[in-house]
Structures are given as structure tokens and as C-alpha cells.
Amino acid sequence: MSANLRIDNANTGYFRIVIGKNGNTDINLGLHGINGLPSTNYDNLAVGGLIQLLKGQYVSVLVYSSADTSWHVQQESGFSGAYVGPLSQV
């Protein structure tokens, strides 16, 4: 899994990006990255790694700001995932 988000108008505090499994937002139970000094025009947050998913499980990409309320995620952001495992029999 990987996510790369463009954050616009960030001007205070730090930002975290989290890829959490099954709605979990705990940074210690998923993938996360942090940016402590974002640019005031735009900056990026990126995270990537492996998450094991079983049938019916899902992941979410979340962004957290410690203090800023004027930022937004720009549409140039992206997410990707790849299946790594055996091919199923049909």
C-alpha cells in the first residue's frame, strides 16, 4: 500500500498521514508518516508499506493536523495497493 497526498495551505503545526486497517486510526497499528514543517503553499505527505488483508477487510487513508484548520487535500493525491499472494482457482 502507498499513499501520496498533496496538502495545500498548511501553515502551522505538524501533519500525519495514516493508512489504517478496518477503520483503525492508531498510528502504531498501521502505516504512518509525519511532516513537521509543511510549506505554506503546498507540501506532500507520503507513506508506504505492507499490510496483510483478509477477505472482507479494508484500508483507509487518513490525514491529521495538530493545529491547522485551513488546509485541504488536493486532487493530485493518490493511493495504490497491490495483491501479493497466490492466484485463486476458478
N, C-alpha and C positions, 0 to 999 in steps of 0.2 A: 504494500500500500504506500502511496505517496500523495502528498498534497502540497501545492504551492499557491499561496494566496497573496494577492496584491492588496495592501491596505492603504487607502487614501485618507489624507487629512489627519493623520495621527500626530499628536503634538505633546503628549505628556504620559508619563508612566511607562510600564512595560506591557508587552503583548505576548500571549501564549497561543499556540495552535495545538490542538489535540485531535488525534484520531482515536476515538473510543469505541469499544465493542458493546453492542446491545444497550446503547444509551448511557453508558458509564462515562462520567466526565472527570474521574480521578486521574490526575497526571501520572500517578505511579502505577496505574493499571492499563495504560495504553501507550501510544506513541505521542511524544510531545516535543515542541521546540519553543524557544523563547527569544524575544528581541527586546533588549533593554533600552535602546536608544534609537527609536524609529525616526526616519526622516519626516519632516513636516509636510512635504509634498506627497510622496508615496514611498513605500518600502515593501519588502516581501517577508513572508513567514513561510518556512518550508519544514517538512517533516517526512520521514520515510522509514520503512522497516517492515518486518514480517509480523503478521497476526494470523493465528490459526482460527479459522471459522468452520463451524459445523453447519449442517443443513438447518436453515431457519434463522441463523444468526446474521447480524448486520453490523456495519460500522457507520459512524457519523463523524463529520469534520466540524469541530467547534473552535471558535476564537474567543479569547477572553482578554479584556483590558483591565489593568489595575486601577486606572483613574480617568481615562479619556472617554468622553461621550460624543465626540464629534466625528469619529472615523466611520468608514464603511469599507466593505469588501468589494473590490472592483470586479467587473465581469471577465477580466482577463485571467482570473484564477482558474486552477484546475485540480483534478483529482484523478488518480488512476489506481487500479488494482489488477492483479494477475493471479490466475489459478495455478497453483503448483501442486500437482498430485497425479494420481493415476487417472487414465481415461475410463469412464464408466462404460459398462457393457450395455448395448441396446437390445 
